[in-house]
Amino acid sequence: MKVSRRKKRGVNVDLTPMIDVVFQLILFFLVSTTFAILPAINVNLPHSTTAQGEGVAGITITVQSDGKIWFNDEETSISSIGNLLSNFDTGGKAKDEYPVTVEADENVTNGTIVKIFDELRKEDFVSVNLRTTER
């Protein structure tokens, strides 16, 4: 008697649909993620219990404890901040609506911050945020 063996079918798992889904997820997260670009200037920010998150768009003025002042990522002085502000391109947005963030070390004197605020007001920038860290 002749016994015929049945051929067993091998189980194949098609990974193509799974790879497509993973690739689309990676693309979705890459496109939808926003990266905050902060200047690499180290400042010991003061603490605040009422701090609120704020977007990182606009002008950033940073004052370090040693007296160095940065306009975005360019080192400057208080006397030249006015020129930088008057020549700054706000991209068609009104200066009184354009956001300005002031980051000052907690050891910076109040007089320095007031001088910066004076320069901002002279150039009609009134939407000013003080950056702090949350407690």
C-alpha positions, 0 to 999 in steps of 0.5 A: 500500500502506497502512503502519500504524504501531504505537503505541509504548508509553511506559515508566512507572515507578511510584514509589509503592512506593519512596516508601512504603518510604522513608517507612517507613524514615524513620518507623522511624529516627525512632521507634527513635532515642533522643536524649541530653538533656544539660544545656548546662553546659560542664565540662572533664571529666578523662580516664580510660583505663577509662571506660565508657559509661553511660546518661543517666538519673537525676540529674546533678550538675555542678560547674564550675571556678568553683564553680557547682553544678548539680542537673540543669539548676538552679543550686544550692549544696552546702547545698541539694543535700540538700533537692533530693535529699530532695524528688526524685521517683524515679518509684517506684524505690528511692533506693539503685538510682536512678542519680546522675551527678557531672560535675566539672571536673578543676580542682574540689577533692577536698573539694567532691566529697566534700561532694557524696558526703556529701549523696548518702549522707545521702539514701540515693543510693548508685548514683553514677557519675563522668563522665569522657572517654575518652583 
